[in-house]
Amino acid sequence: MQNAKCKMQNLNEGSKGFLFFIPYFLLLTSYFLLLASGCATPKAEVKKSDIPSSTQVVQEKTETKEEEKGSIINIQTEVLPEATQLTVEADNLLQYTAFKLQDPLRLILELSNIDPGTIKGPIEVEKGVIGTINLYYFPQNNTSRIEIGLKSHTPHEILKPSPNKLIVSIKNPEEKKAEKTGEIASTEEAVIMVRDVEIQKIADKTRVIVKTEGGEPKFSLIKKDELKRLSIEIENATISPQGQKALDTSQVSAFVKRVSSFQHKDKLVRVIAELTDISSYNISREGTNIILDIEPPGAEGEAKKIETKEMAAGETKKAEALPGEKKYEGKKISLDFQDADINNIIRLIAEVSDLNIITTEDVKGKVTMRLISIPWDQALDIILKTNKLDMVREGNIIRIAPATAIAEERKSLMEAKRAVIESKIVEEEVEELVTESLSISYAKAGELTKNLEKIKSKRGDITIDDRTNTIIVKDTKKKLADMKLLIEKLDKRTPQVLIEARIVEVNRNFSKELGIQWGGGLNMTTDANFPNTIGITGSSVGTSAVSLPAAAGTGTGGAISATLGSVTGASQLDIRLSALESSGRARIISTPKITASDNKEAVIESGRSIPYPTTSSAGTQVQFIDATVSLTVTPHITPDNYISMKIVATKNEADFGQQVQGTPSIIKKKATTEVLIKDGDTTVIGGLYKTTKQESVAGVPWFMKIPVIGWLFKKKADTDLGEELLIFITPKIIKT
């Protein structure tokens, strides 16, 4: 009992001790809770980016280095006379990346390892060129984005007066100043004067120097490979008389033939270098002079162009891509980097390009560069080449890794393909050969063999049985299957074409003649013994002194005559007028038809063979010469039911008006063409046309040239002949 009391007493004393420490414990707990609540700060509201999340960059990193984080503490804007300034301040080091985006126009600032702090957006500014400022935050990589909405395209400059402060200066657009009269003042650029053009030989290069004065010249270079010509166009310029020249440079350069300089248009001077072959070149400006260095043909190096200053607003010239030069077609972007992480830059390009980009853990480093208005794919190429990286594109995914790793990957892939090919070759060499005969239905076995020879193995053998049109093949099962598949595609019924021709020959002739006949006599006597009788006559009485009649006869032409005489019969005058006019028209039509196979020549021929004798040591023989109309057509049927035809039309005609030892000459006409027409349409091989006009005058010399009365001493004939040959062709595909 005593022991129990002692235990109870000890327990009470222990309880009193425990109760003594409870107030101290509660006080200590309250202190820590108060301390924790005092250190906590309200969490700022963060606006997520509206840029699609499908264009994220996946980084294969296993370790990240913890850096000191910071927050934005102030953003303010100020409009100055020349520019609008945006000032960003943070409580830690500011590392930024700047670039421009279009639609809508905006300038983007990305701040690495910085959160927005208590700054919230959007911020309505509407000052100068700045509209609205939006603020975005990417918690996955602790990056803040300041999106500055711009009202116009103007240059910008980013200054960093201190590690924690950033000043973005955006130039205000120039306002047009009005004169007192209210009219807009206009200023004209100074006109450049081209004083002279010189040629120099520097090592193996040829240098063309265009000397100008009056300011920095604005120029562009146009390369025309088909003409082997380089042309420099200088805008807003004139050329002096001394500068206008055409220099023969063959003595100075072996690959530059001529250099010409002249005033091409109003305020546009052109300098042209004519080359013997396509050459590389480099064009630059030194002060007010334009320097064009031309390399020898075949020399290494790419043709380069310098970037000239911007032209007047709205005037830009698009540079032509040189042969072999990569073409960039991506959306244009402006980037301004200062010690930016390369993975962040790649992520920005991914957002602009709408592509998925994956980088390996070996892709790292800092980038400092300024790129203004270039395609995003060109910007990516520059960044990769600068950092010894390469990429592989598969669909809409781009993988980026060190160039050595990509090269090794490609090499391994080639070796794997080579191994597969070698294994197939070994497999073919040991595989059992099978013999099979393949019957050919439509094609010729000999023609198909040429194609089968290209796919058979080295041990394979192909023979032909012309009697049965069969191909006998001995090869592996796989090669045999490939040959059967090829024969199935090639051994098809050859389509046929019905060719209808209509040959129309038109002959036209017209002739007109006008002639005259007249004569007379005069008889009189005198009192003298001699001459007692005087008589004058054109011929004997009853005939004509001038006989130039038209070829009028029975059924053709017409004539009228008159006779005048004296009472005593001492004098007499006979006159006769004759005229002839004839016209004729003939039309000959033939309509031959023929059926031809695809890609096979078809010939239509109609006419006669003219015999003629020849004499040789063997005696007299009879040979023949053809006077025919022939048509040769080779049709080809295209997959879209059009017909391509090679056509040769000839007409050989005997001319019996010109004979040699009784054999007539041959008049030849020929037309060759190739046409493409739709099934059932008609084409015309036209117009073998010949016109002959002839005018002849016959008469008494001297008298026929006397005005007016000269018609009594001459005859006139007019002839007009016409020949025309038209060939109409209508091809039709025969449906089977």
C-alpha positions in Angstrom: 0.0 0.0 0.0 2.8 2.2 0.8 4.5 1.3 -2.4 1.2 2.2 -4.2 1.1 5.6 -2.6 4.6 6.2 -3.5 3.9 5.4 -7.2 0.8 7.6 -7.1 2.8 10.4 -5.7 5.5 10.1 -8.3 2.8 10.1 -11.0 1.2 13.3 -9.7 4.6 14.9 -9.6 5.3 13.8 -13.2 1.9 15.2 -14.3 2.6 18.5 -12.7 5.9 18.7 -14.6 4.2 17.9 -18.0 1.6 20.5 -17.4 4.3 23.0 -16.6 5.8 22.6 -20.2 2.5 22.9 -22.1 2.3 26.7 -22.2 5.9 26.9 -23.4 5.1 24.4 -26.2 2.0 26.4 -27.4 3.9 29.6 -27.3 6.7 28.2 -29.5 4.2 26.7 -32.0 2.4 30.0 -32.4 5.7 31.8 -33.0 6.6 29.4 -35.9 3.1 29.7 -37.5 3.4 33.5 -37.3 6.8 33.5 -38.8 5.7 31.3 -41.7 2.6 33.4 -42.5 4.7 36.6 -42.4 7.2 35.3 -45.0 4.5 34.2 -47.5 3.4 36.7 -50.2 0.2 36.8 -52.3 0.6 34.9 -55.6 0.4 37.1 -58.7 -2.3 36.4 -61.3 -0.7 34.9 -64.4 -2.1 35.0 -67.9 -1.4 32.0 -70.0 -0.2 32.5 -73.6 -2.7 32.2 -76.4 -0.1 30.7 -78.7 -1.0 27.1 -79.6 0.6 24.5 -77.4 1.1 22.2 -80.4 4.4 24.0 -81.2 6.3 23.2 -78.0 10.0 22.3 -78.0 10.7 19.0 -76.2 14.1 19.1 -74.5 15.7 15.8 -73.6 17.5 17.0 -70.5 18.1 15.0 -67.4 19.7 17.7 -65.2 19.0 21.4 -64.8 21.0 24.0 -63.1 19.2 26.0 -60.5 19.5 29.7 -61.1 18.5 32.7 -59.1 15.0 33.8 -60.0 13.6 37.3 -60.3 10.4 39.3 -60.9 9.3 42.3 -62.9 8.8 45.2 -60.6 7.9 48.0 -63.1 6.8 48.6 -66.7 6.3 52.1 -68.0 6.1 53.9 -71.3 7.1 57.4 -72.4 6.6 59.2 -75.8 9.6 61.3 -76.9 9.8 63.4 -80.1 11.8 60.8 -82.0 10.7 57.5 -80.4 8.4 55.8 -77.9 10.2 54.2 -75.0 9.2 51.2 -73.0 11.2 50.6 -69.7 11.2 47.3 -68.0 12.8 46.9 -64.5 13.3 43.7 -62.5 14.8 42.8 -59.1 17.3 40.5 -60.8 19.5 40.2 -63.9 17.5 40.6 -67.1 18.3 38.2 -70.0 16.1 38.8 -73.0 15.3 37.6 -76.5 13.5 40.0 -78.9 11.7 39.3 -82.2 8.8 40.5 -84.3 5.7 38.7 -85.4 3.1 39.6 -88.0 -0.7 39.5 -88.2 -1.0 41.4 -86.0 2.2 43.3 -85.9 3.9 43.0 -82.5 7.3 43.1 -80.9 8.0 40.2 -78.5 10.4 40.3 -75.4 11.1 37.1 -73.7 12.7 37.3 -70.3 14.5 34.2 -69.0 14.1 33.2 -65.3 11.8 36.1 -64.6 8.2 36.0 -63.4 5.6 38.8 -63.8 5.6 39.6 -60.1 2.6 41.8 -59.3 2.4 43.3 -62.8 -0.8 42.3 -64.6 -2.0 42.7 -68.2 -3.3 43.7 -70.6 -1.9 47.3 -70.3 -3.7 49.8 -72.6 -1.0 52.3 -73.7 -2.1 53.8 -77.0 0.9 56.1 -77.0 3.1 56.8 -80.1 3.4 53.5 -82.0 2.5 51.3 -79.1 -1.0 50.0 -78.7 -1.7 47.3 -76.1 0.9 45.5 -74.0 0.1 41.9 -73.1 1.9 39.9 -70.4 2.3 36.1 -70.5 4.0 33.7 -68.2 5.4 30.2 -68.9 5.8 28.4 -65.5 7.4 25.3 -67.0 10.6 27.2 -67.8 10.0 30.3 -65.7 9.9 32.7 -68.7 7.9 35.9 -69.0 6.8 37.2 -72.4 6.0 40.9 -73.0 4.0 41.3 -76.2 4.0 44.9 -77.5 1.4 45.7 -80.0 2.7 48.0 -82.8 0.7 50.4 -85.0 3.2 50.5 -87.9 6.5 49.0 -89.1 9.2 51.1 -87.6 12.8 50.3 -86.5 13.5 49.6 -82.8 16.5 49.6 -80.5 17.0 47.8 -77.2 19.3 49.4 -74.6 20.5 47.9 -71.3 21.7 50.8 -69.0 22.0 48.4 -66.0 21.8 44.6 -65.5 18.3 44.9 -64.1 16.9 47.5 -66.5 15.8 47.3 -70.2 14.8 50.2 -72.5 13.0 49.4 -75.8 13.1 52.5 -78.1 10.7 52.2 -81.0 11.1 55.0 -83.6 8.0 57.0 -84.2 6.7 57.1 -87.9 7.7 60.3 -89.7 4.9 62.8 -90.1 4.4 64.6 -93.3 4.9 68.3 -92.8 2.7 70.8 -94.6 3.8 74.1 -96.0 2.1 77.4 -95.1 -0.2 77.0 -98.2 -1.5 73.8 -96.8 0.0 71.7 -99.5 2.2 68.7 -98.5 5.9 69.5 -98.9 7.7 67.1 -101.3 11.3 66.3 -101.3 13.2 64.7 -104.1 16.2 62.5 -103.6 19.5 63.7 -105.1 20.1 62.2 -108.6 23.2 60.0 -108.8 25.6 60.8 -111.7 27.5 57.8 -113.2 30.8 59.4 -114.3 32.7 56.5 -115.8 33.0 52.7 -116.0 36.4 51.0 -115.7 37.7 47.5 -116.2 40.6 46.0 -114.1 42.4 42.7 -114.0 43.0 41.6 -110.4 44.7 38.2 -110.1 42.4 35.8 -111.9 39.3 38.0 -111.4 37.9 40.7 -113.7 36.7 43.8 -111.8 34.1 46.3 -113.2 34.2 49.6 -111.4 31.2 52.0 -111.8 32.2 55.4 -110.6 29.3 57.6 -109.3 28.9 60.9 -107.5 26.0 62.7 -105.7 25.5 60.3 -102.9 25.3 56.5 -102.2 23.8 54.7 -105.2 20.9 52.4 -104.9 21.4 49.4 -107.2 20.4 45.8 -107.8 22.0 43.1 -109.8 20.1 40.8 -112.2 21.7 37.6 -113.3 20.5 36.0 -116.6 22.1 32.6 -117.0 20.4 31.8 -120.3 22.0 35.0 -121.8 25.3 34.6 -119.8 24.9 38.2 -118.6 25.2 40.2 -115.4 23.2 43.5 -115.3 23.6 46.3 -112.7 20.6 48.6 -112.5 21.3 51.9 -110.8 18.1 53.7 -109.7 17.5 57.5 -109.7 20.6 58.0 -111.8 21.8 59.5 -115.0 25.0 58.8 -116.9 27.5 61.3 -118.3 28.5 61.2 -122.0 32.0 59.9 -120.9 30.3 57.1 -119.0 28.2 55.8 -122.0 30.4 53.2 -123.7 30.6 49.7 -125.0 34.0 48.2 -124.1 35.5 45.2 -125.8 37.2 43.4 -122.8 38.4 40.3 -124.7 42.0 41.6 -124.4 41.7 42.2 -120.6 39.6 39.1 -119.6 39.2 35.7 -121.1 35.7 35.2 -119.8 34.2 38.7 -120.0 33.4 39.6 -123.7 32.0 43.1 -123.4 30.9 45.7 -120.8 28.2 48.2 -121.9 26.9 51.2 -119.9 23.9 53.4 -121.0 20.8 55.2 -119.9 18.1 52.5 -120.0 15.1 54.6 -118.8 14.5 57.9 -117.2 16.6 57.9 -114.1 17.7 54.3 -114.6 21.2 53.5 -115.7 22.2 50.0 -116.7 25.7 48.4 -116.8 25.8 45.0 -118.6 28.7 42.5 -118.5 28.5 39.9 -121.2 30.2 36.6 -120.2 31.5 33.6 -122.2 30.1 31.2 -119.6 28.2 31.2 -116.3 30.5 32.6 -113.6 30.4 33.4 -109.9 30.5 37.0 -108.8 30.6 39.4 -105.9 29.1 42.9 -105.9 29.8 45.5 -103.2 29.9 49.3 -102.7 33.0 51.2 -101.8 32.0 54.8 -101.0 30.1 56.0 -104.0 31.6 53.4 -106.3 30.0 50.1 -107.2 32.5 47.1 -107.5 31.6 44.0 -109.4 34.2 41.2 -109.2 33.6 38.3 -111.7 35.3 34.9 -111.1 36.5 32.7 -113.9 34.0 30.0 -115.0 34.1 26.9 -112.7 35.8 28.8 -109.8 34.6 27.8 -106.4 32.5 30.2 -104.3 29.0 31.4 -104.4 27.8 34.6 -106.0 27.1 37.1 -103.3 25.0 40.2 -103.0 25.3 43.0 -100.5 22.2 44.4 -98.9 21.6 48.0 -100.0 19.8 50.6 -97.9 16.0 50.4 -98.0 14.3 52.1 -100.9 11.4 54.4 -100.7 8.4 53.1 -98.8 6.7 50.3 -100.6 9.5 49.8 -103.1 11.4 46.5 -102.6 13.1 44.2 -105.1 12.9 40.5 -104.7 16.3 38.8 -105.1 16.4 35.9 -107.5 17.7 32.6 -106.1 20.9 31.6 -107.7 21.4 28.1 -109.2 22.2 25.6 -106.5 21.2 28.0 -103.8 18.7 26.9 -101.1 15.3 28.6 -101.3 13.7 29.8 -98.1 10.0 30.1 -98.1 9.2 30.4 -94.4 7.3 33.2 -92.7 9.6 36.2 -92.1 10.7 36.9 -88.6 13.0 39.5 -86.9 15.2 38.3 -84.0 17.4 40.1 -81.6 19.4 37.8 -79.3 21.8 38.7 -76.4 23.3 35.8 -74.6 20.0 33.9 -75.0 19.8 30.2 -74.4 19.8 28.4 -77.8 16.9 26.1 -76.7 14.7 29.2 -76.1 15.5 30.5 -79.5 14.6 27.2 -81.1 11.3 27.2 -79.1 10.5 30.6 -80.6 11.1 29.4 -84.1 8.9 26.4 -83.4 6.0 28.7 -82.4 6.4 30.8 -85.6 6.7 27.7 -87.9 3.9 25.7 -86.4 6.2 22.7 -86.2 7.2 20.3 -83.4 10.9 20.6 -82.6 12.8 18.0 -80.5 16.4 18.8 -79.2 18.8 16.4 -77.6 20.6 17.0 -74.4 23.7 17.9 -76.3 22.1 21.0 -77.8 23.2 23.8 -75.5 24.9 27.2 -75.5 24.3 30.9 -75.7 23.4 32.9 -78.9 23.9 36.6 -79.6 22.8 37.8 -83.0 20.5 40.3 -84.7 18.4 39.1 -87.7 15.9 41.4 -89.3 13.0 40.3 -91.5 14.3 36.9 -92.8 12.4 33.6 -93.3 12.3 31.5 -90.1 13.8 28.5 -91.9 16.8 30.6 -93.0 17.2 31.9 -89.4 17.1 28.3 -88.1 19.8 27.3 -90.7 22.0 30.1 -89.6 21.7 29.2 -85.9 22.4 25.5 -86.5 25.4 26.2 -88.7 26.8 28.7 -86.2 26.6 26.2 -83.4 27.7 23.2 -85.4 24.2 21.6 -85.3 22.1 19.8 -87.8 18.5 18.7 -88.2 16.4 15.9 -89.6 12.8 16.7 -90.7 10.2 14.0 -90.6 6.7 15.3 -91.5 6.0 18.2 -89.1 8.6 17.1 -86.6 12.2 18.4 -86.7 14.9 16.7 -84.7 18.0 18.8 -83.8 21.3 17.4 -82.6 25.0 18.1 -83.1 26.1 17.8 -86.7 28.5 15.0 -85.9 25.7 13.0 -84.3 23.4 13.5 -87.3 26.2 12.5 -89.7 26.9 9.4 -87.7 23.2 8.5 -87.7 23.1 8.9 -91.5 26.2 6.8 -91.9 24.7 4.1 -89.7 21.5 4.2 -91.7 23.4 3.8 -95.0 25.4 0.9 -93.6 22.2 -0.8 -92.4 20.7 -0.4 -95.9 23.9 -1.7 -97.4 23.8 -4.7 -95.1 20.2 -5.5 -96.1 21.1 -5.3 -99.8 24.1 -7.6 -99.3 22.0 -10.1 -97.3 19.5 -10.1 -100.2 22.3 -10.7 -102.7 23.6 -13.6 -100.6 20.1 -15.0 -100.3 19.6 -14.9 -104.0 22.9 -16.7 -104.6 21.9 -19.7 -102.5 18.2 -19.8 -103.3 16.9 -22.7 -105.5 16.1 -21.8 -109.1 12.6 -22.5 -110.6 11.7 -22.8 -114.3 8.4 -21.7 -115.7 7.0 -20.8 -119.1 5.0 -17.6 -119.4 2.5 -17.2 -122.3 2.2 -13.8 -123.9 -1.1 -12.8 -125.3 -0.8 -9.4 -127.0 2.8 -8.2 -126.9 5.7 -9.8 -128.7 7.8 -12.0 -126.5 11.0 -10.6 -127.9 10.0 -7.0 -126.9 9.1 -8.0 -123.3 12.4 -9.8 -122.8 14.3 -6.5 -122.9 12.5 -5.4 -119.8 12.7 -8.8 -118.0 16.5 -8.8 -118.5 16.8 -5.8 -116.2 15.2 -7.5 -113.2 16.5 -11.1 -113.4 19.2 -12.2 -111.1 22.7 -13.1 -112.1 22.0 -16.8 -112.2 18.7 -16.3 -114.0 18.1 -17.2 -117.6 15.5 -16.1 -120.1 14.7 -17.8 -123.5 12.0 -17.1 -126.1 9.8 -19.5 -128.2 8.7 -17.4 -131.2 6.3 -20.0 -132.6 4.1 -20.0 -129.5 5.1 -16.4 -128.3 6.2 -17.8 -125.0 8.9 -16.7 -122.6 10.7 -19.4 -120.6 12.2 -18.2 -117.3 14.6 -19.9 -114.9 15.2 -17.8 -111.8 14.4 -17.6 -108.0 10.8 -17.5 -106.8 10.9 -13.9 -105.9 12.4 -12.8 -109.2 9.9 -15.0 -111.0 7.0 -13.3 -109.2 8.4 -9.9 -110.1 8.6 -10.9 -113.8 5.0 -12.1 -113.7 3.8 -8.8 -112.2 5.7 -6.9 -114.9 4.3 -9.0 -117.7 0.8 -8.5 -116.3 1.2 -4.8 -116.5 2.8 -4.7 -120.0 1.0 -7.6 -121.8 -2.3 -5.7 -122.5 -4.4 -5.2 -125.6 -3.0 -2.4 -127.7 -5.6 0.3 -128.2 -6.5 1.2 -131.8 -7.4 4.4 -133.5 -9.6 4.9 -136.5 -8.2 7.7 -138.6 -10.6 9.4 -141.0 -9.0 11.7 -143.5 -10.8 14.1 -145.9 -8.5 15.5 -148.6 -9.9 18.5 -150.4 -8.2 20.0 -153.4 -9.5 23.2 -155.0 -8.3 24.5 -158.3 -9.3 28.0 -159.6 -8.5 29.7 -162.9 -9.4 33.0 -164.6 -8.2 34.5 -167.9 -9.1 37.6 -169.9 -7.8 38.7 -173.3 -8.5 41.8 -175.5 -7.1 42.0 -179.2 -7.5 43.9 -182.4 -7.1 43.3 -186.2 -7.2 46.0 -188.8 -5.9 46.5 -192.4 -6.7 48.5 -195.6 -5.6 49.6 -199.0 -5.1 52.7 -201.1 -5.0 52.8 -204.9 -4.6 55.9 -207.2 -3.3 56.7 -210.7 -1.2 59.6 -212.0 -0.7 61.3 -215.4 3.0 60.4 -215.4 4.5 57.4 -217.1 6.1 56.4 -213.8 4.7 56.0 -211.3 1.4 55.7 -213.1 -0.2 53.7 -210.2 0.4 54.2 -206.4 -1.0 51.6 -204.0 -0.6 51.3 -200.2 -1.8 48.2 -198.3 -1.0 46.5 -195.0 -0.9 43.3 -196.8 -2.7 42.0 -199.8 -6.3 43.3 -200.0 -8.6 41.4 -197.7 -6.0 40.6 -195.0 -4.9 42.7 -191.9 -2.0 45.0 -191.5 -2.2 44.5 -187.7 -3.3 41.1 -186.6 -3.4 40.7 -182.8 -6.7 38.9 -182.1 -7.9 37.4 -178.8 -8.1 33.6 -178.7 -11.8 33.6 -179.3 -13.4 30.8 -181.2 -16.5 28.7 -181.4 -18.1 28.6 -178.0 -15.5 31.0 -176.5 -15.1 34.8 -176.5 -16.6 37.2 -179.0 -15.6 39.6 -181.9 -16.9 42.5 -183.8 -15.6 43.9 -187.1 -16.2 46.8 -189.4 -15.2 47.8 -193.0 -14.9 51.3 -194.4 -14.3 52.1 -198.1 -14.5 54.9 -200.7 -17.1 55.1 -203.5 -14.5 54.6 -206.2 -12.9 51.8 -204.3 -9.6 53.5 -204.3 -9.3 53.2 -200.4 -10.5 50.7 -197.9 -10.2 50.1 -194.1 -11.0 46.9 -192.2 -11.1 46.7 -188.3 -12.0 43.8 -186.0 -12.1 43.8 -182.2 -12.0 40.4 -180.2 -12.3 39.6 -176.5 -12.2 36.5 -174.3 -12.8 36.0 -170.6 -13.0 32.5 -169.0 -13.1 31.2 -165.4 -13.1 27.8 -163.9 -13.3 26.1 -160.5 -12.7 22.5 -159.6 -13.0 20.7 -156.3 -11.7 17.2 -155.7 -12.6 15.4 -152.5 -11.3 12.0 -151.3 -12.1 10.4 -147.9 -9.7 7.6 -147.1 -9.9 5.7 -143.7 -7.5 3.5 -141.9 -7.2 1.8 -138.5 -3.8 2.0 -136.7 -2.5 0.6 -133.4 -1.2 2.8 -130.7 2.4 3.9 -131.5 2.3 2.2 -134.9 2.7 4.0 -138.2 -0.2 4.0 -140.7 0.1 5.1 -144.3 -2.7 6.2 -146.8 -1.6 6.6 -150.4 -3.7 7.4 -153.5 -2.6 8.3 -157.1 -0.9 6.8 -160.1 2.4 5.7 -161.4 3.6 7.3 -164.7 5.7 5.1 -167.0 8.7 6.4 -168.7 11.4 4.7 -170.9 15.1 4.5 -170.0 17.9 3.4 -172.1 21.0 1.6 -170.8 23.4 -1.0 -171.9 20.8 -3.6 -171.2 18.5 -1.9 -173.7 15.3 0.1 -173.3 13.4 -0.4 -170.1 10.2 1.1 -168.7 10.3 2.5 -165.2 7.6 4.3 -163.1 7.4 7.5 -161.2 4.7 8.0 -158.5 2.3 10.9 -158.7 0.3 10.3 -155.5 -1.3 11.9 -152.5 -0.1 10.2 -149.3 -0.7 10.6 -145.6 1.5 9.0 -142.9 0.2 9.0 -139.3 1.6 7.6 -136.1 -1.0 7.9 -133.3 -0.4 7.7 -129.5 -3.3 7.5 -127.0 -2.7 9.4 -123.7 -4.3 8.3 -120.4 -6.8 11.2 -120.5 -8.2 10.1 -123.9 -6.3 12.6 -126.0 -4.5 11.5 -129.2 -1.0 12.7 -130.1 -0.3 12.2 -133.8 2.8 12.6 -135.9 1.6 13.5 -139.4 3.4 13.6 -142.8 1.2 14.7 -145.7 2.6 14.8 -149.3 1.2 15.5 -152.7 3.2 14.6 -155.8 1.6 15.7 -159.1 2.6 15.2 -162.7 3.1 18.4 -164.7 2.6 17.5 -168.4 3.3 21.1 -169.4 7.0 20.5 -168.6 8.2 17.3 -170.2 11.7 15.9 -170.8 11.7 13.4 -173.6 8.0 12.8 -173.1 8.3 12.3 -169.3 6.5 14.9 -167.2 8.1 16.6 -164.3 6.7 16.1 -160.7 5.3 18.9 -158.6 5.9 18.0 -154.9 4.1 19.4 -151.8 4.7 18.2 -148.3 3.6 19.1 -144.7 5.0 17.6 -141.5 3.5 18.3 -138.0 2.7 16.8 -134.6 -0.7 17.6 -133.0 -2.5 16.7 -129.8 -6.3 16.6 -130.1 -9.2 15.0 -128.2 -10.9 11.8 -129.2 -13.3 12.5 -132.0 -12.2 16.1 -132.7 -10.9 17.2 -136.1 -7.7 18.9 -137.0 -6.6 20.6 -140.3 -3.3 20.2 -142.0 -3.8 23.3 -143.9 -3.3 25.1 -146.6 -0.8 24.0 -149.2 -1.8 27.1 -151.2 -0.4 28.3 -154.5 -1.5 31.3 -156.5 -0.1 32.2 -160.0 -0.9 35.6 -161.6 0.3 36.3 -165.1 0.0 39.5 -167.3 1.2 39.6 -170.9 1.2 42.3 -173.6 2.0 41.7 -177.3 2.1 44.3 -180.1 3.9 46.3 -182.8 7.2 47.8 -181.6 7.2 51.5 -181.0 3.6 52.0 -182.2 2.2 50.1 -179.2 3.7 52.6 -176.8 2.0 55.7 -178.4 -0.5 57.1 -175.9 -4.1 56.4 -176.6 -3.7 55.1 -180.2 -1.2 52.6 -179.0 -4.2 50.2 -178.3 -4.5 49.9 -182.1 -1.1 48.1 -182.2 -1.2 45.8 -179.1 -3.0 42.9 -177.4 -3.3 42.2 -173.6 -3.9 38.9 -171.7 -4.4 38.4 -167.9 -4.3 35.0 -166.2 -5.0 34.2 -162.5 -4.6 30.5 -161.3 -5.1 29.2 -157.7 -4.5 25.8 -156.1 -5.2 24.8 -152.5 -4.9 21.5 -150.7 -6.6 21.0 -147.3 -6.4 17.8 -145.3 -8.9 17.2 -142.4 -8.0 14.4 -140.0 -10.4 13.0 -137.4 -9.0 10.3 -135.0 -11.4 8.1 -133.0 -10.4 5.6 -130.3 -11.9 2.2 -131.0 -13.7 1.0 -127.9 -13.2 -2.7 -127.1 
